[in-house]
Amino acid sequence: MVEKNGNPMDSMNSKQTFVLGLVGGVLVLCTIGFFVLLGMFVGDGDGTKSPRIVKGDSVVAGEGPEQFSQCLDSGKYADVVKADFQLGAQLGVNGTPATFINGYLVSGALPYDAIKQVIDTLLAGGEPDFDFMKNQEGNIVKVNMPELPGVDWKGNDNSPITVVEFSDFECPYCARFIPTVSQMLAEYGDEIRFTYRHFPLSFHTNAQKAAEAFECAKEQGMWYEMHNELFDLSEASNLNIAAYKNVASELGLK
């Protein structure tokens, strides 16, 4: 009798053994690749990873500073944002960005040179009357700016030039206007004061909560810093609650 060998590989030649080993190696690599991809897609369920906050030695997805997070999650400032929108509408705002310079309405993401013309005219004691300021009816709009509730100013509180911007964090034109605002503040220093008010457009689904994040940061004296960070997130198409909390942590908010 011939004794049967229990190991089938003993009956294979060297070529067959090589092919079998190669197939096994490919299968192992495919399995590893699958689990790597699975790990990358686990998170928000939409193929993107949630921003992560490092707490000591642990990493927690989607969490942020306790005070800021409670403020944002509770909707504490939802009505404040809506009140800003209503005020803007009363003042004639119908799109963003809309900027009032000593009450004169300047609409759109205008370049710095245009804004500079308006400011320089006012500083010289004149009344600005430029074509880019005119509405569809060909008129210059000037309003008596009411006292703004809960206002915080960037710049000198007693400056001769007051700039009030109504804007929307999800508006791409508003993001393009940020360099103009930054240059204006840098160039004019104590001659100007600036504040940001909310006008979240209804078709921008992330704008309302971003505005609330701004207000929660403002509660801790960091509204301008959060303002800049939110527009950075907007340009990166990353406006979401987890990202707001991540930014709050990076800014050192409580």
PyMOL commands that set and color helices and strands:
alter all, ss='L'
color gray80, all
select helices_A, chain A and resi 8-11+14-41+66-74+78-90+112-123+131-133+172-191+207-218+223-235+241-250
alter helices_A, ss='H'
color red, helices_A
select strands_A, chain A and resi 52-55+58-61+98-101+104-107+154-155+161-167+192-198
alter strands_A, ss='S'
color yellow, strands_A
deselect
rebuild
show_as cartoon
